[in-house]
Amino acid sequence: MIKNRNLEVLGQIEGLIAELKRSLSGGIASKNENPKIRGERGTVYAGLTKVIMDFIDEGFFDAPRKLSDIQSKLRDEGIKKPTTALMRPVLVLIRHKKLARTKPAKGQYLYTKRIGE
């Protein structure tokens, strides 16, 4: 009985540690932390990064988007975040070659789905 309870508590602690790691890493978790979160090639996305990844899958980034466009889309989904909070998850997706970033001669960076993804 005590052994089962200890194992249960240990599982809860490990879950909390995994959640803390995800929040500190800007939305990236290791593959073994939570198999329910979708992933590819050993990387899974969580939190705001996962939400933006879902936007990629839905075709939102088929057209060039500004950070303010992403912010508006998040608001439509009930997620209120300042544009400064979006930069880290967007950069993660750029580094993982899910999004491409271009800078027009005038104006803000534009983000699009990377070709072939």
C-alpha positions as CSV (number, residue, x, y, z in Angstrom):
1,M,0.0,0.0,0.0
2,I,2.7,2.5,1.0
3,K,4.8,1.5,-2.0
4,N,1.8,2.2,-4.4
5,R,1.2,5.6,-2.7
6,N,4.9,6.5,-3.0
7,L,4.9,5.6,-6.7
8,E,1.8,7.8,-7.2
9,V,3.3,10.7,-5.4
10,L,6.6,10.2,-7.4
11,G,4.5,10.3,-10.7
12,Q,2.8,13.5,-9.6
13,I,6.2,15.1,-8.8
14,E,7.7,14.1,-12.1
15,G,4.7,15.6,-13.9
16,L,5.1,18.9,-12.1
17,I,8.8,18.9,-12.9
18,A,8.1,18.3,-16.6
19,E,5.5,21.1,-16.6
20,L,8.0,23.5,-15.0
21,K,10.7,22.6,-17.5
22,R,8.2,23.3,-20.4
23,S,7.3,26.7,-19.0
24,L,11.0,27.6,-18.5
25,S,12.1,26.4,-21.9
26,G,9.7,28.6,-23.9
27,G,7.3,25.9,-24.9
28,I,9.6,23.0,-25.9
29,A,9.5,19.7,-24.0
30,S,11.4,16.6,-24.4
31,K,9.7,13.7,-26.2
32,N,9.3,11.6,-23.0
33,E,7.7,14.3,-20.9
34,N,4.2,14.2,-22.3
35,P,3.3,11.8,-25.1
36,K,-0.1,13.4,-25.6
37,I,1.4,16.6,-27.0
38,R,2.0,16.3,-30.8
39,G,5.6,16.2,-32.0
40,E,7.9,15.2,-34.8
41,R,11.5,14.1,-34.9
42,G,11.9,13.9,-31.1
43,T,10.6,17.5,-30.5
44,V,7.2,18.2,-29.1
45,Y,5.6,21.6,-28.7
46,A,3.7,22.8,-25.7
47,G,2.0,26.0,-24.5
48,L,2.0,29.0,-26.8
49,T,4.4,27.4,-29.2
50,K,2.0,24.5,-29.8
51,V,-0.9,26.9,-30.4
52,I,1.1,28.7,-33.0
53,M,2.2,25.4,-34.5
54,D,-1.5,24.5,-34.8
55,F,-2.1,27.8,-36.7
56,I,0.6,26.6,-39.1
57,D,-1.2,23.3,-39.6
58,E,-4.6,25.2,-40.1
59,G,-3.1,27.3,-42.9
60,F,-3.0,30.6,-41.1
61,F,0.6,31.2,-42.2
62,D,0.0,30.3,-45.9
63,A,-0.1,34.1,-46.3
64,P,2.5,36.4,-44.8
65,R,1.6,37.5,-41.2
66,K,2.9,40.2,-38.8
67,L,3.2,39.6,-35.1
68,S,0.1,41.7,-34.6
69,D,-1.8,39.3,-36.9
70,I,-0.7,36.4,-34.7
71,Q,-1.7,38.3,-31.6
72,S,-5.2,39.0,-33.1
73,K,-5.6,35.3,-34.0
74,L,-4.7,34.3,-30.5
75,R,-7.2,36.8,-29.1
76,D,-9.9,35.2,-31.4
77,E,-8.9,31.9,-29.6
78,G,-9.3,33.5,-26.2
79,I,-5.6,33.8,-25.5
80,K,-4.5,37.4,-24.6
81,K,-0.8,37.9,-24.9
82,P,1.4,40.9,-25.7
83,T,3.4,40.8,-28.9
84,T,6.5,40.7,-26.8
85,A,5.4,37.3,-25.5
86,L,5.0,35.9,-29.0
87,M,8.6,36.4,-30.1
88,R,10.2,33.5,-28.3
89,P,7.7,30.8,-29.5
90,V,7.9,32.2,-33.1
91,L,11.7,32.1,-33.0
92,V,11.6,28.5,-31.8
93,L,9.4,27.7,-34.9
94,I,11.8,29.6,-37.2
95,R,14.8,27.7,-35.8
96,H,12.9,24.4,-36.3
97,K,12.2,25.4,-39.9
98,K,8.4,25.5,-39.4
99,L,8.2,29.3,-40.1
100,A,10.1,31.6,-42.4
101,R,10.8,35.2,-41.6
102,T,11.3,38.0,-44.1
103,K,11.9,41.7,-43.7
104,P,10.3,44.0,-46.3
105,A,12.2,47.2,-47.3
106,K,9.7,49.1,-45.1
107,G,7.6,47.7,-42.2
108,Q,7.7,44.8,-39.9
109,Y,8.9,41.3,-40.3
110,L,6.5,38.9,-42.0
111,Y,6.1,35.3,-41.0
112,T,5.0,32.5,-43.4
113,K,4.9,28.7,-43.4
114,R,8.2,27.3,-44.6
115,I,7.9,25.7,-48.0
116,G,7.9,21.9,-47.7
117,E,6.4,21.8,-44.2
